[in-house]
Amino acid sequence: MEEQERQCEQMVNKKVLVLGLAKTGVSVVNWLTQMGALVTVNDKCPLDQNKAAQDLIEKDVRVITGGHPIELLDEDFAFMVKNPGIPYTNPLVKRALEMGLPVYTDIELVEWLHRGTIVGITGSNGKTTTTSLTGAILKADKSFAGRTEVAGNIGIPALDIAPQLTSKDRLVLELSSFQLMGTKTFLPNIAAIIDIYPTHLDYHGNLENYIAAKWHITANQGPEDVLFLNYDQEVLWSRRHQTQAKVIPFSLETPLEDGIWYNTSEGKIFWKKEAVMDRADLFLPGDHNVQNALVAIGIAKVLGVSNAVIQETCRQFTGVKHRIQYVQTVNKRKFYNDSKATNNEACMTALKSFNQSLVWIAGGLDRGNSIDELLPYLKNVHAAVVMGETQEKFAQLVKKAGITQLEYAKDIEEATQKAYAMSKEDDIILLSPACASWDQYPNFEVRGDRFIQAISQLENL
C-alpha cells in the first residue's frame, strides 16, 4: 500500500506514454495530467478523424496519431498505460516489454488511487449482469454509510469514478481479461470468477493464457481477502489452491455448507445453511442468471447486506440493457430485448431462459455461418418474425422446426408490430437476432433502442 501511495504522490513531472484512446484512454490521460504527469498520447487513428485526440491537443496534451512509431520509446518514459484492447503483439508494446518498461492498464492505476473496498468481477459470461446486480444490491443497503459505485469494463472507465471516492467507499469493477493481464499490484478485497469458456483466444493465444489472465484478479490477494469461485467448473475449481485468498464456492448443482448455492428442489438460494431468497424473487430469467445472482448475493452477504435488501433488489432488477432485458408488458405480452445476441450461443441462452410460449424476432447480418444448432432450442417458439440479410435462412430454420406462424419484416419496427399481432396473452415476445446488426443498423444498441421505441408505440395501436 505504501508503494502505491508513493507512486501516486510522485506522479508530478513523471513522463508517461498512453497508448490508445477511446473512453478508457481519455480517462487515463485526464487523471494523469491532473496528477501532474507529463503525458504523451499515441493513437493510430489519424488526427483529422480523431475527435478525442483533437480535444486533448486543445488541453495542451502532447498527441501523436496515425501510427505507433517505435522511436517513441527512445524517450525516458516511466511507464506505459495501454488501452486494454491493444494486444501485446503490438510492436510498440512488445518493444516496451523487451526494454523492461512497465506496461499497465487503467485498472493498475485504480489500485494506486483508491483506498476503499474494491470488488472485482470477471468471467467469460455474465460479467456485466453480475456486476450490475452486485452494484444495485450494495447501493440499496442503507446501513452502509459510504458510497458504492460501479465502473470498469461495464462501460464506465474506472478512472472516471475512483478519484471521487474515499477510503469509506466501495468500488465494484467489471474486469476483462484484457484489463487484468496488465496488472501488477491490483488487489480487490473481494474477487469473483464467474466461469471460463474458450473466448478471446485470438488475443491470448490459447486457453491456458486466457485463464492465467483471469487469474490475475487474485494474484495479490491474501488470507483476509475473498475469492468466489465456480464449484461447477473443474477448470476453475481445480485451481482453488493457487490463491492465498479465502475461497468461497458457488454452485447451481451442489449443496455447499461453506458457500452459496441453489437448491433446485426447494427453488431457493442458500448462503451456507441459510435460505436467503426464493428463485421466484429473482426477476431475471434463465439458469445463467441464477448463477450470476449467486455471485452477487454471495458478495452482498460477505459485506453484511440483509436478506430483505437482497430480496427486494432482485425483485426489481430487470437486467442489463440489450441482454435479455425486460422492456415492458403490453396487453399481457412481455417484451424482452436481447439485441446483443449477435451469435448462436447468445441466442441459445435467451431461448432456453423461458418456459413460456415465445414469439421470436430473429435475423440480421449474414456472416455465412450455419444456424442449424439453434433448432433444438425452438421448442417453445410458436411464431417467428425474420428480418435482415439472413431472413430466408431463419425462415427455413423455423419451417424445419414445424413452426407455421412465420412473417417477414423489412425492419425492427415492422417486426415488432408483426410479432405483437401474432402473439397471444401471456406470450413472451423476444428479440434475439443471433446475428450482428450491421446490415441495417450501426450497432446492436441502435437496433435494441429502436425495438424499445417500437414497443412503446404499440400501446397507441
C-alpha positions as CSV (number, residue, x, y, z in Angstrom):
1,M,0.0,0.0,0.0
2,E,2.8,2.4,0.8
3,E,4.4,1.8,-2.5
4,Q,1.1,2.6,-4.3
5,E,0.7,5.8,-2.4
6,R,4.3,6.8,-3.2
7,Q,3.7,6.2,-6.9
8,C,0.6,8.5,-6.8
9,E,2.4,11.2,-4.9
10,Q,5.4,11.1,-7.2
11,M,3.4,11.4,-10.5
12,V,4.4,15.1,-10.8
13,N,6.7,15.6,-13.9
14,K,6.8,11.8,-14.5
15,K,6.8,11.0,-18.2
16,V,4.1,8.6,-19.2
17,L,3.1,7.1,-22.6
18,V,-0.6,6.4,-23.1
19,L,-1.2,4.0,-25.9
20,G,-4.7,4.1,-27.5
21,L,-7.6,6.4,-26.6
22,A,-11.3,5.6,-26.7
23,K,-13.1,6.3,-23.4
24,T,-10.6,4.4,-21.2
25,G,-7.6,6.2,-22.7
26,V,-9.1,9.6,-22.3
27,S,-9.9,8.9,-18.6
28,V,-6.3,7.8,-18.1
29,V,-4.9,10.9,-19.7
30,N,-7.3,13.2,-17.7
31,W,-6.3,11.6,-14.4
32,L,-2.5,11.5,-15.1
33,T,-2.5,15.2,-16.2
34,Q,-4.4,16.2,-13.1
35,M,-1.7,14.4,-11.0
36,G,1.0,16.5,-12.8
37,A,2.4,13.8,-15.1
38,L,3.9,14.7,-18.5
39,V,1.7,12.7,-20.8
40,T,2.3,11.6,-24.4
41,V,-0.6,10.1,-26.2
42,N,-0.2,7.7,-29.1
43,D,-3.2,6.7,-31.1
44,K,-3.3,5.0,-34.5
45,C,-6.4,6.9,-35.8
46,P,-5.4,9.9,-37.9
47,L,-5.8,13.3,-36.3
48,D,-8.4,14.6,-38.8
49,Q,-10.7,11.6,-37.8
50,N,-9.8,11.6,-34.1
51,K,-12.1,13.9,-32.1
52,A,-10.7,12.7,-28.8
53,A,-7.1,13.5,-29.8
54,Q,-8.2,16.9,-31.1
55,D,-9.8,17.7,-27.7
56,L,-6.6,16.6,-25.8
57,I,-4.4,18.8,-28.0
58,E,-6.7,21.8,-27.1
59,K,-5.8,20.9,-23.4
60,D,-2.1,21.1,-24.3
61,V,-1.6,17.4,-24.1
62,R,1.1,16.0,-26.5
63,V,-0.6,13.7,-29.0
64,I,0.9,11.6,-31.8
65,T,-1.5,10.0,-34.2
66,G,-1.7,7.9,-37.4
67,G,0.5,5.0,-36.3
68,H,2.7,3.6,-33.5
69,P,6.3,4.8,-34.1
70,I,8.8,2.6,-32.3
71,E,11.2,5.6,-31.9
72,L,8.8,7.0,-29.3
73,L,10.4,4.5,-26.9
74,D,13.7,6.4,-27.2
75,E,12.3,8.8,-24.7
76,D,12.6,8.2,-21.0
77,F,9.1,7.2,-20.0
78,A,8.5,5.9,-16.5
79,F,5.8,3.5,-17.7
80,M,3.2,2.9,-20.5
81,V,-0.6,2.6,-20.0
82,K,-2.2,0.8,-22.9
83,N,-5.8,0.6,-23.9
84,P,-6.9,-2.9,-22.8
85,G,-8.0,-3.8,-26.4
86,I,-4.5,-3.3,-27.8
87,P,-2.8,-6.7,-27.9
88,Y,0.6,-7.5,-26.5
89,T,1.7,-8.4,-30.0
90,N,1.6,-4.7,-30.9
91,P,5.2,-3.8,-31.9
92,L,5.3,-0.8,-29.5
93,V,4.1,-2.9,-26.6
94,K,6.4,-5.8,-27.4
95,R,9.4,-3.4,-27.6
96,A,8.5,-1.7,-24.4
97,L,8.4,-5.0,-22.6
98,E,11.7,-6.1,-24.1
99,M,13.2,-2.8,-22.8
100,G,11.8,-3.5,-19.3
101,L,9.4,-0.6,-19.5
102,P,6.3,-1.4,-17.3
103,V,3.1,-1.7,-19.3
104,Y,-0.1,-1.3,-17.4
105,T,-3.9,-1.0,-18.0
106,D,-6.1,1.6,-16.3
107,I,-7.0,-0.9,-13.5
108,E,-3.5,-0.8,-12.1
109,L,-3.8,3.0,-11.6
110,V,-7.0,2.5,-9.8
111,E,-5.1,0.3,-7.3
112,W,-2.7,3.2,-6.7
113,L,-5.6,5.6,-6.1
114,H,-8.5,4.0,-4.3
115,R,-8.2,3.2,-0.6
116,G,-11.7,1.9,0.0
117,T,-13.2,-1.6,-0.6
118,I,-12.7,-2.9,-4.1
119,V,-14.9,-5.7,-5.5
120,G,-13.6,-7.2,-8.8
121,I,-15.8,-9.4,-11.0
122,T,-14.6,-11.3,-14.1
123,G,-15.5,-14.4,-16.2
124,S,-16.3,-15.3,-19.7
125,N,-20.1,-14.8,-19.5
126,G,-22.3,-12.8,-17.1
127,K,-19.8,-10.2,-16.0
128,T,-22.0,-7.2,-16.8
129,T,-25.2,-8.6,-15.3
130,T,-23.4,-9.8,-12.2
131,T,-21.6,-6.5,-11.7
132,S,-24.7,-4.5,-12.2
133,L,-26.8,-6.7,-9.8
134,T,-24.0,-6.5,-7.2
135,G,-23.8,-2.8,-7.5
136,A,-27.6,-2.5,-7.3
137,I,-27.8,-4.6,-4.1
138,L,-24.9,-2.7,-2.4
139,K,-26.3,0.7,-3.3
140,A,-29.7,-0.4,-1.8
141,D,-28.0,-1.2,1.5
142,K,-28.9,1.9,3.6
143,S,-27.0,0.6,6.6
144,F,-23.7,1.3,4.8
145,A,-22.6,4.9,5.3
146,G,-20.3,5.3,2.4
147,R,-20.8,5.4,-1.4
148,T,-21.0,2.4,-3.7
149,E,-20.0,3.0,-7.4
150,V,-19.8,0.6,-10.4
151,A,-17.3,1.0,-13.2
152,G,-14.7,-0.8,-15.4
153,N,-15.4,-2.9,-18.4
154,I,-19.1,-2.3,-17.9
155,G,-18.7,0.9,-20.0
156,I,-17.7,3.4,-17.3
157,P,-13.9,4.0,-17.1
158,A,-12.7,3.2,-13.6
159,L,-10.6,6.4,-13.5
160,D,-13.7,8.5,-14.1
161,I,-15.0,7.2,-10.8
162,A,-12.1,6.3,-8.5
163,P,-10.8,9.8,-7.9
164,Q,-14.1,10.8,-6.4
165,L,-14.1,8.1,-3.7
166,T,-12.7,8.0,-0.2
167,S,-11.5,5.2,2.0
168,K,-15.0,4.7,3.3
169,D,-16.5,4.0,-0.2
170,R,-16.8,0.8,-2.2
171,L,-15.9,0.4,-5.9
172,V,-17.4,-2.5,-7.9
173,L,-15.5,-3.3,-11.0
174,E,-16.3,-5.4,-14.0
175,L,-12.9,-6.7,-15.3
176,S,-12.0,-8.2,-18.6
177,S,-9.0,-10.5,-19.2
178,F,-7.5,-7.7,-21.3
179,Q,-7.5,-5.3,-18.3
180,L,-6.4,-7.9,-15.8
181,M,-3.4,-9.0,-17.9
182,G,-1.9,-5.5,-17.4
183,T,-1.9,-5.5,-13.6
184,K,1.0,-5.9,-11.3
185,T,-0.2,-4.8,-7.8
186,F,-4.0,-4.7,-8.3
187,L,-5.7,-6.1,-5.3
188,P,-9.5,-6.5,-4.9
189,N,-10.7,-7.1,-1.4
190,I,-13.4,-9.4,-2.9
191,A,-13.0,-11.1,-6.3
192,A,-15.1,-13.4,-8.3
193,I,-14.5,-15.5,-11.4
194,I,-17.9,-16.5,-12.7
195,D,-17.0,-19.0,-15.4
196,I,-14.4,-19.8,-18.0
197,Y,-15.1,-20.7,-21.7
198,P,-12.7,-20.5,-24.6
199,T,-13.1,-17.0,-25.8
200,H,-10.7,-14.2,-26.9
201,L,-8.2,-16.9,-27.9
202,D,-7.1,-14.8,-30.8
203,Y,-5.9,-12.2,-28.2
204,H,-4.4,-14.6,-25.6
205,G,-3.1,-17.4,-27.9
206,N,-4.6,-20.3,-26.0
207,L,-7.0,-21.2,-23.2
208,E,-4.3,-21.5,-20.6
209,N,-3.1,-18.0,-21.3
210,Y,-6.6,-16.8,-21.1
211,I,-7.2,-18.4,-17.7
212,A,-3.9,-17.1,-16.5
213,A,-5.0,-13.5,-17.4
214,K,-8.3,-14.0,-15.5
215,W,-6.3,-15.4,-12.5
216,H,-4.6,-12.0,-12.2
217,I,-7.7,-11.0,-10.3
218,T,-6.5,-13.0,-7.2
219,A,-2.7,-12.8,-7.7
220,N,-2.2,-10.3,-4.9
221,Q,-4.9,-11.4,-2.6
222,G,-4.1,-12.5,0.9
223,P,-5.9,-14.6,3.6
224,E,-8.0,-11.6,4.6
225,D,-9.4,-11.3,1.1
226,V,-12.2,-13.3,-0.6
227,L,-12.4,-15.1,-3.9
228,F,-15.7,-16.5,-5.2
229,L,-15.0,-19.5,-7.5
230,N,-17.3,-21.6,-9.6
231,Y,-17.5,-25.0,-7.9
232,D,-19.3,-26.5,-11.0
233,Q,-16.4,-25.8,-13.4
234,E,-13.4,-28.1,-12.8
235,V,-11.2,-25.8,-14.9
236,L,-11.7,-23.2,-12.1
237,W,-12.3,-25.3,-9.0
238,S,-9.1,-27.3,-9.6
239,R,-7.1,-24.0,-9.2
240,R,-8.6,-23.2,-5.8
241,H,-5.2,-23.8,-4.1
242,Q,-3.4,-21.4,-6.3
243,T,-4.5,-18.4,-4.3
244,Q,-3.9,-17.0,-0.9
245,A,-7.4,-15.7,-0.6
246,K,-10.3,-17.3,1.3
247,V,-12.1,-19.3,-1.4
248,I,-15.9,-19.3,-1.3
249,P,-17.5,-21.7,-3.8
250,F,-20.8,-21.2,-5.6
251,S,-22.9,-23.9,-7.3
252,L,-26.1,-24.4,-9.3
253,E,-25.9,-28.1,-8.6
254,T,-24.3,-29.0,-5.3
255,P,-25.2,-28.1,-1.7
256,L,-22.4,-26.2,-0.1
257,E,-22.0,-25.7,3.7
258,D,-19.2,-23.2,3.1
259,G,-20.6,-21.3,0.1
260,I,-23.6,-20.1,-1.8
261,W,-25.8,-22.5,-3.8
262,Y,-29.1,-23.1,-5.5
263,N,-31.5,-25.7,-4.1
264,T,-33.4,-26.8,-7.1
265,S,-35.9,-29.0,-5.2
266,E,-36.9,-26.1,-3.0
267,G,-36.4,-23.3,-5.5
268,K,-34.3,-21.3,-3.0
269,I,-30.9,-19.7,-2.9
270,F,-28.9,-20.7,0.1
271,W,-25.9,-18.9,1.8
272,K,-24.3,-21.9,3.6
273,K,-27.2,-23.3,5.5
274,E,-29.3,-20.2,5.4
275,A,-32.1,-19.7,2.9
276,V,-31.7,-16.2,1.5
277,M,-34.4,-15.9,-1.1
278,D,-36.7,-17.8,-3.4
279,R,-35.9,-18.2,-7.0
280,A,-39.2,-16.5,-7.7
281,D,-37.8,-13.4,-6.2
282,L,-35.2,-13.1,-9.0
283,F,-36.9,-11.3,-11.8
284,L,-34.2,-12.3,-14.4
285,P,-35.0,-15.4,-16.4
286,G,-32.7,-18.4,-17.0
287,D,-30.3,-20.6,-15.1
288,H,-27.4,-18.5,-16.2
289,N,-28.9,-15.6,-14.3
290,V,-29.3,-17.7,-11.2
291,Q,-25.6,-18.3,-11.4
292,N,-25.0,-14.6,-11.8
293,A,-27.2,-13.9,-8.8
294,L,-25.3,-16.4,-6.7
295,V,-22.2,-14.4,-7.1
296,A,-23.9,-11.1,-6.5
297,I,-25.7,-12.3,-3.4
298,G,-22.6,-14.0,-2.1
299,I,-20.7,-10.8,-2.3
300,A,-23.5,-8.9,-0.6
301,K,-23.6,-11.5,2.3
302,V,-19.8,-11.1,2.8
303,L,-20.4,-7.3,3.1
304,G,-23.2,-7.7,5.6
305,V,-26.2,-6.9,3.5
306,S,-29.6,-8.1,4.9
307,N,-31.7,-10.7,3.2
308,A,-34.6,-8.2,2.9
309,V,-32.4,-5.8,0.9
310,I,-31.2,-8.6,-1.3
311,Q,-34.7,-9.9,-2.0
312,E,-36.2,-6.5,-2.8
313,T,-33.3,-5.6,-5.2
314,C,-33.5,-8.9,-7.0
315,R,-37.3,-8.5,-7.5
316,Q,-36.7,-5.0,-9.0
317,F,-33.6,-5.7,-11.1
318,T,-34.7,-6.1,-14.7
319,G,-31.3,-6.8,-16.2
320,V,-28.7,-5.0,-18.4
321,K,-29.9,-3.2,-21.4
322,H,-29.9,-5.3,-24.6
323,R,-29.1,-8.5,-22.7
324,I,-32.4,-10.4,-22.2
325,Q,-33.6,-7.1,-20.9
326,Y,-37.3,-7.0,-19.8
327,V,-38.7,-3.9,-21.5
328,Q,-42.4,-3.8,-20.6
329,T,-45.7,-5.6,-20.7
330,V,-48.3,-4.7,-23.3
331,N,-51.8,-6.3,-23.1
332,K,-50.3,-9.2,-21.1
333,R,-47.5,-9.8,-23.5
334,K,-44.0,-9.4,-22.0
335,F,-41.3,-7.9,-24.3
336,Y,-37.6,-8.8,-23.9
337,N,-34.7,-7.1,-25.7
338,D,-31.8,-9.3,-26.4
339,S,-30.3,-7.3,-29.3
340,K,-26.8,-8.1,-28.0
341,A,-27.3,-11.7,-29.0
342,T,-25.2,-11.4,-32.2
343,N,-24.3,-15.1,-32.4
344,N,-25.8,-18.6,-32.0
345,E,-24.5,-19.1,-28.4
346,A,-26.0,-16.0,-27.0
347,C,-29.3,-16.6,-28.8
348,M,-29.4,-20.2,-27.4
349,T,-29.0,-18.7,-23.9
350,A,-32.0,-16.5,-24.4
351,L,-34.3,-19.1,-26.0
352,K,-33.7,-21.6,-23.1
353,S,-34.3,-18.9,-20.5
354,F,-38.1,-19.1,-21.0
355,N,-40.6,-21.9,-20.4
356,Q,-43.5,-19.8,-21.7
357,S,-44.8,-19.6,-25.3
358,L,-42.5,-17.4,-27.4
359,V,-42.8,-15.1,-30.4
360,W,-39.2,-14.9,-31.7
361,I,-37.7,-12.0,-33.7
362,A,-34.5,-13.1,-35.5
363,G,-32.1,-12.3,-38.3
364,G,-29.6,-9.7,-39.3
365,L,-26.1,-9.6,-40.9
366,D,-25.2,-12.7,-42.9
367,R,-21.7,-13.9,-42.0
368,G,-22.2,-17.2,-43.8
369,N,-22.4,-19.4,-40.7
370,S,-24.9,-22.2,-40.1
371,I,-27.7,-21.6,-37.6
372,D,-28.9,-25.2,-37.5
373,E,-27.6,-25.6,-33.9
374,L,-30.5,-23.3,-32.8
375,L,-33.1,-25.9,-33.9
376,P,-33.3,-27.8,-30.5
377,Y,-33.9,-24.5,-28.7
378,L,-37.1,-23.6,-30.6
379,K,-39.5,-25.9,-28.8
380,N,-41.3,-23.0,-27.0
381,V,-41.4,-20.8,-30.1
382,H,-44.9,-20.8,-31.7
383,A,-44.4,-17.9,-34.0
384,A,-41.5,-16.1,-35.6
385,V,-40.7,-12.9,-37.5
386,V,-37.5,-12.9,-39.6
387,M,-35.6,-9.9,-41.0
388,G,-32.3,-8.7,-42.4
389,E,-29.9,-10.4,-44.8
390,T,-30.5,-13.8,-43.1
391,Q,-34.2,-13.7,-43.1
392,E,-34.6,-16.6,-45.6
393,K,-32.1,-18.7,-43.7
394,F,-34.1,-18.2,-40.5
395,A,-37.3,-18.8,-42.3
396,Q,-36.1,-22.2,-43.4
397,L,-35.0,-23.0,-39.8
398,V,-38.4,-22.0,-38.5
399,K,-40.2,-24.2,-41.0
400,K,-37.8,-27.1,-40.2
401,A,-38.9,-26.7,-36.5
402,G,-42.5,-27.1,-37.6
403,I,-43.5,-23.6,-36.7
404,T,-46.2,-22.5,-39.1
405,Q,-46.7,-18.9,-38.0
406,L,-44.0,-17.0,-39.9
407,E,-43.7,-13.4,-41.0
408,Y,-41.0,-11.4,-42.9
409,A,-40.2,-7.8,-41.9
410,K,-38.2,-5.1,-43.5
411,D,-37.0,-3.5,-40.2
412,I,-37.3,-3.8,-36.5
413,E,-40.3,-1.6,-36.3
414,E,-42.3,-3.8,-38.7
415,A,-41.0,-6.9,-37.0
416,T,-42.3,-5.6,-33.6
417,Q,-45.7,-4.9,-35.0
418,K,-46.0,-8.3,-36.7
419,A,-44.7,-10.1,-33.6
420,Y,-47.3,-8.4,-31.5
421,A,-50.1,-9.2,-34.0
422,M,-49.1,-12.9,-33.9
423,S,-48.9,-13.1,-30.1
424,K,-51.5,-14.1,-27.6
425,E,-51.9,-13.3,-23.9
426,D,-49.0,-14.4,-21.6
427,D,-46.6,-14.8,-24.6
428,I,-43.0,-13.7,-24.4
429,I,-42.0,-11.6,-27.4
430,L,-38.3,-11.9,-27.7
431,L,-35.8,-10.1,-29.9
432,S,-32.8,-12.3,-30.0
433,P,-31.4,-12.0,-33.5
434,A,-28.4,-14.4,-33.4
435,C,-26.8,-12.0,-35.9
436,A,-24.9,-8.8,-35.9
437,S,-26.9,-5.6,-36.8
438,W,-24.6,-4.1,-39.4
439,D,-26.8,-5.0,-42.4
440,Q,-29.3,-2.4,-41.2
441,Y,-28.1,-0.6,-38.1
442,P,-24.8,0.8,-36.9
443,N,-24.6,-1.5,-33.8
444,F,-26.8,-3.7,-31.7
445,E,-27.5,-0.8,-29.3
446,V,-29.3,1.2,-32.0
447,R,-31.2,-2.0,-33.1
448,G,-32.3,-2.6,-29.5
449,D,-33.2,1.1,-28.8
450,R,-35.4,1.1,-31.9
451,F,-37.1,-2.1,-30.7
452,I,-37.8,-0.5,-27.3
453,Q,-39.2,2.6,-29.1
454,A,-41.4,0.4,-31.3
455,I,-42.8,-1.4,-28.3
456,S,-43.8,2.0,-26.8
457,Q,-45.8,2.7,-29.9
458,L,-47.8,-0.5,-29.7
459,E,-49.9,1.0,-26.9
460,N,-51.2,3.5,-29.4
461,L,-52.3,1.0,-32.0
